[in-house]
Amino acid sequence: MGFLSYIVTYIAELSSDRQRWFLWRYGPMRSVAEYLARAAAFDELARSAGEPSLQKRYADIAECYRLLAEERQRLIMEGTIKSETA
C-alpha cells in the first residue's frame, strides 16, 4: 500500500470529528521542517500507543514523513522547487 492510500484509509477509519482535527492538524506542508515536525509527532504517538499494531502504524507514518522531508530537500537543492519557510 502506498503512503497516500495508507493515509486516506487511516483518515477514513476515524470519526468525523477526529477527521476534521486530523486534517486541520496535518494539512498541507510547505517546508522540510514541517515534514520533520510531523515525523516527530508520529514518533511520539508511536511511543505512547499501548497497542503494538498502533505503534507500528505510527512509526511507519513517521518514517514516511522523514522520506518526504528528504525528497523535498533534494528538490530544493536541485532548484526544482523553492524553499518555503513558515
Helices and strands as residue ranges (DSSP letters): H 3-12, H 16-25, H 32-48, H 52-78
